[in-house]
């Protein structure tokens, strides 16, 4: 599988401000090709979107790490082959998106999220290094 490719978001501002730099970096998107040759555009999930996903899947399934992890990966995909993917608003819509992506799409989305977060994972699934935003979030989660 090809490595995820960073894509800058177009901006209409002639000059960047500190605020626009912060907002732009939080909306970083990566394009990745899955093993079915689809191009997926993956975006880091922010706090508000994460809350909306938890609300859609409900309290019980939010406790199930396998379920919410898969749901989060699927909901990070915002485009498939240039076609916008609407944000799922219900459990049924999330599950339909998971089915649409399949194992191939979910694996590619996971690799893109790792790149966005600056996390390197070895062939055995062990975290090798964490840099950038991923390091900050990991430190916050441990406290």
C-alpha positions, 0 to 999 in steps of 0.5 A, a space after each residue: 500500500 502506498 504511503 499517505 500523501 499530505 494535501 494542503 487545504 486551499 485558503 482564500 486568505 492572502 496572508 496567513 495569520 496565527 489563528 488561520 495557521 492553527 485552524 489549518 493545521 487542525 484540518 489537515 487531510 491526507 489522501 491514501 490509496 487502499 488495496 482496492 485502488 480507491 483514494 480515501 481522504 482522511 481527516 483527524 476527528 476533532 472533539 465536537 465530531 467525536 462527541 457527535 459520533 459517541 451520541 450516534 453510537 450510544 452509551 453502551 457501544 461507546 464503552 466497546 473499544 473495538 466498536 468505537 475504534 472502528 467507528 472513529 476510523 470510518 468517520 475520519 474518511 471524508 471522501 472516497 475517490 473524490 466523492 464527499 462522504 456525509 458525516 454519519 448521524 446514526 449507528 446504522 449510517 456508521 455501520 453502512 460506512 464501515 461496510 462501504 470501506 471494508 477491511 481495505 478502507 479501514 486499514 488505509 484510514 488507520 495508516 493515514 490517522 497514524 501519519 496525521 498523529 505522528 505515530 509509528 507502529 511496527 509490524 507487530 502492532 506495537 507503538 515504536 515512536 510518537 511525535 508531534 500532536 500524537 505525543 501531546 495527546 498521549 501525554 494528556 491521556 496518561 495524566 
